[in-house]
Amino acid sequence: METQQQQHMKDALQRCIDTCKDELFGLSRDIWSRPEVAGAETHAHDTLVSYFSGLRTWTVEKQYKLPTAFRATWGPYGAAAGGCGEAGTMLNVGFLCEYDALPGIGHACGHNLIAEVGVAAAVGLKCAIENQADLPFQVKITVLGTPAEEDIGGKIDLMEAGAFDDIDMVFMAHPAQQDTSFLPCIAVHDVSVKFHGKASHASAYPWEGVNALDAAVLAYNNLSVLRQQLKPDWRLHGIIKHGGEKPNIIPAYTEVDFSLRTPLFRDLPVLKAKAEACFRAAALATGCQVEISYPTHAYCNIVPNATLEKLYKNNAEALGIKFPEQPDNFAGSTDFGNVSFKIPGIHPFFYIGTDAFNHTEEYTEAAGAEKAQLFTLRTAKALAMTVVDVVCCPALLQRVKDDFRLAQLKTGETSGEQ
């Protein structure tokens, strides 16, 4: 049963977000209009840092552990800071912002809206918490700007640098084709393979050459054949990144890039071993040398949290959000998965008013449209309202922690990235 305090706090955060809606849209649109690829999000970083710096009551750290990451914190507010909760019991709530775009098509994954959700939820939650005199916790709000989700895995670098060490729960939401409180996302590791052969005139004396393009083609075909022996929900897909220089020169160097995906992180090494055998077999058959490397972090699947998902869904439905039947499968990946192995949290998906698919030009347009604002700000409100429920009820926090431990036991996994 919701208390009067909870309802009062939820009403306050909704009013706050509504009051700031024009600023929030401007923030999102500014990031959308200046798309920057992974690791190069200097304008987005500066825009978000400037926004929080202008709020005065927030402590802002630019270039926080990474060149385009930031941290903004507010609080703690509560027991030893004005409330009457138990002194020393602090709950640090994290909201994550992404803001990298895709090469060529801009914000086709709507990361400008992810940033807006994180900012709006944090600002709304602050309005709900301040002036509450009887909270059971000291509450701190942390907003982390997490760059390079589309490529490098900025959240993983931030984790390794200790940025998440003092955060107790973490929240973000991602644009999609429908609203859902949980999609598992799947583990992924990108592999880069380089074949080295020997150049020669392709017509005059081809027998003098060692054809690296043949190795690349064989590797591609080996993986295509491998697919029929893989589990139905395993994925591998890739490109020939470099195939040679001229038709009359036997290629001395080629490069292929592939993504390897499994629903659970623990199965990823099995698929990696199978794929590496395909690459080495292609090199052996053609007489080439092969280099196999993994240039980026492995992304983990997302660990669910039943309590937070239920709270989020209840709050979202109270705001008019409808949840269709959850898709049977989802083959996307995110570095939030690695965070979910370390900290309890949720990563719901939200509809933005279009049936277009992510990573298309149509979705780019939708992510910058005013039409998306209703859906984006409702999602931010639902996230902040979910935190209010936990802040007002220590028993819920314990259930969140219990769910976190149980989910880890069920998957039987720990992330090698921790």
Secondary structure, 3 states (H helix, E strand, C coil): CCCHHHHHHHHHHHHHHHHCHHHHHHHHHHHHHCCCECCCCHHHHHHHHHHHHCCCCCEEECCCCCCCCEEEEEEEECHHHCCCCCCCCEEEEEEEECCCEECCCECCCCHHHHHHHHHHHHHHHHHHHCCCCCCCCEEEEEEEECCCCCCCCHHHHHHHCCCCCCCCEEECCEEECCCECCCCCCEEEEEEEEEECECCECCCCHHHCECHHHHHHHHHHHHHHHHHHCCCCCEEEEEEEECCCCCCECCCEEEEEEEEEECCHHHHHHHHHHHHHHHHHHHHHHCCEEEEECCCCCECCCCCCHHHHHHHHHHHHHCCCCCCCCCCCCCCCCCHHHHHHHCCEECCEEECCCCCCCCCHHHHHHHHCCCHHHHHHHHHHHHHHHHHHHHCCHHHHHHHHHHHHHHHHHHCCCCCCC
